[in-house]
Amino acid sequence: MERMGVTGVAAISVIAYLLGEVAKASRLDNKWIPIVCGVAGGLLGLLGMAVMPAFPAEDVITALAVGIVSGLAATGADQIIKQMK
């Protein structure tokens, strides 16, 4: 069951990355993309805590923090890919 929690955190990063790409495609100024990813991650973290019994957070603040960090990790992953090119 513990693996499901880690998978949920990775899923937050993937979904936030996708939302960041949608924001980029919508011609939103690039400075807003990390905010979009962070907010999306935070909301998904709260949702994950409510829906997934093995989510690695048991309170709202921790779930929000896990989600925000996971969302911002999507921005970092995007930058790593760009810098390697």
Contact map, one row per residue, 1 for C-alpha under 8 A:
1111100000000000000000000000000000000000000000000000010000000000000000000000000000000
1111110000000000000000000000000000000000000000000000011000000000000000000000000000000
1111111000000000000000000000000000000000000000000000000000000000000000000000000000000
1111111100000000000000000000000000000000000000000000011000000000000000000000000000000
1111111110000000000000000000000000000000000000000001011100000000000000000000000000000
0111111111000000000000000000000000000000000000000000001100000000000000000000000000000
0011111111100000000000000000000000000000000000000000000000000000000000000000000000000
0001111111110000000000000000000000000000000000010000001000000000000000000000000000000
0000111111111000000000000000000000000000000010000000001000000000011001000000000000000
0000011111111100000000000000000000000000000000000000000000000000000001000000000000000
0000001111111110000000000000000000000000000000000000000000000000000000000000000000000
0000000111111111000000000000000000000000100110000000000000000000001001100000000000000
0000000011111111100000000000000000000000100000000000000000000000000001111100000000000
0000000001111111110000000000000000000000000000000000000000000000000000000100000000000
0000000000111111111000000000000000000000000000000000000000000000000000000000000000000
0000000000011111111100000000000000011101100000000000000000000000000001110100000000000
0000000000001111111110000000000000001000000000000000000000000000000000100110010000000
0000000000000111111111000000000000000000000000000000000000000000000000000000000000000
0000000000000011111111100000000000011001000000000000000000000000000000000000000000000
0000000000000001111111110000000011011000000000000000000000000000000000000010000000000
0000000000000000111111111000000000000000000000000000000000000000000000000000000000000
0000000000000000011111111100000000000000000000000000000000000000000000000000000000000
0000000000000000001111111111000010010000000000000000000000000000000000000000000000000
0000000000000000000111111111110010000000000000000000000000000000000000000000000000000
0000000000000000000011111111000000000000000000000000000000000000000000000000000000000
0000000000000000000001111111000000000000000000000000000000000000000000000000000000000
0000000000000000000000111111100000000000000000000000000000000000000000000000000000000
0000000000000000000000111111110110000000000000000000000000000000000000000000000000000
0000000000000000000000010011111110000000000000000000000000000000000000000000000000000
0000000000000000000000010001111110000000000000000000000000000000000000000000000000000
0000000000000000000000000000111111100000000000000000000000000000000000000000000000000
0000000000000000000000000001111111110000000000000000000000000000000000000000000000000
0000000000000000000100110001111111111000000000000000000000000000000000000010000000000
0000000000000000000100000000001111111100000000000000000000000000000000010010000000000
0000000000000000000000000000001111111110000000000000000000000000000000000000000000000
0000000000000001001100100000000111111111000000000000000000000000000000000000000000000
0000000000000001101100000000000011111111100000000000000000000000000100110110000000000
0000000000000001000000000000000001111111110000000000000000000000001111110000000000000
0000000000000000000000000000000000111111111000000000000000000000000100100000000000000
0000000000000001001000000000000000011111111100000000000000000000001100100000000000000
0000000000011001000000000000000000001111111110000000000000000001001111110000000000000
0000000000000000000000000000000000000111111111000000000000000011111100100000000000000
0000000000000000000000000000000000000011111111100000000000000001001000000000000000000
0000000000010000000000000000000000000001111111110000000000000000001000000000000000000
0000000010010000000000000000000000000000111111111000000000000011111100000000000000000
0000000000000000000000000000000000000000011111111100000000010011001000000000000000000
0000000000000000000000000000000000000000001111111110000000000000000000000000000000000
0000000100000000000000000000000000000000000111111111001000000010000000000000000000000
0000000000000000000000000000000000000000000011111111101111110010000000000000000000000
0000000000000000000000000000000000000000000001111111100000000000000000000000000000000
0000000000000000000000000000000000000000000000111111100000000000000000000000000000000
0000100000000000000000000000000000000000000000011111111000000000000000000000000000000
0000000000000000000000000000000000000000000000001111111000000000000000000000000000000
1101100000000000000000000000000000000000000000000001111100000000000000000000000000000
0101110110000000000000000000000000000000000000011001111111000000000000000000000000000
0000110000000000000000000000000000000000000000001000011111000010000000000000000000000
0000000000000000000000000000000000000000000000001000001111110110010000000000000000000
0000000000000000000000000000000000000000000000001000001111110110000000000000000000000
0000000000000000000000000000000000000000000000001000000011111110000000000000000000000
0000000000000000000000000000000000000000000001001000000011111111000000000000000000000
0000000000000000000000000000000000000000000000000000000000111111100000000000000000000
0000000000000000000000000000000000000000000000000000000011111111110000000000000000000
0000000000000000000000000000000000000000010011011000000111111111111000000000000000000
0000000000000000000000000000000000000000111011000000000000011111111100000000000000000
0000000000000000000000000000000000000000010010000000000000001111111110000000000000000
0000000010000000000000000000000000000000010010000000000010000111111111000000000000000
0000000010010000000000000000000000000101111111000000000000000011111111100000000000000
0000000000000000000000000000000000001111110010000000000000000001111111110000000000000
0000000000000000000000000000000000000100100000000000000000000000111111111000000000000
0000000011011001000000000000000000000100100000000000000000000000011111111100000000000
0000000000011001100000000000000000001111110000000000000000000000001111111110000000000
0000000000001001000000000000000001001100100000000000000000000000000111111111000000000
0000000000001000000000000000000000000000000000000000000000000000000011111111100000000
0000000000001101100000000000000000001000000000000000000000000000000001111111110000000
0000000000000000100100000000000011001000000000000000000000000000000000111111111000000
0000000000000000000000000000000000000000000000000000000000000000000000011111111100000
0000000000000000000000000000000000000000000000000000000000000000000000001111111110000
0000000000000000100000000000000000000000000000000000000000000000000000000111111111000
0000000000000000000000000000000000000000000000000000000000000000000000000011111111100
0000000000000000000000000000000000000000000000000000000000000000000000000001111111110
0000000000000000000000000000000000000000000000000000000000000000000000000000111111111
0000000000000000000000000000000000000000000000000000000000000000000000000000011111111
0000000000000000000000000000000000000000000000000000000000000000000000000000001111111
0000000000000000000000000000000000000000000000000000000000000000000000000000000111111
0000000000000000000000000000000000000000000000000000000000000000000000000000000011111
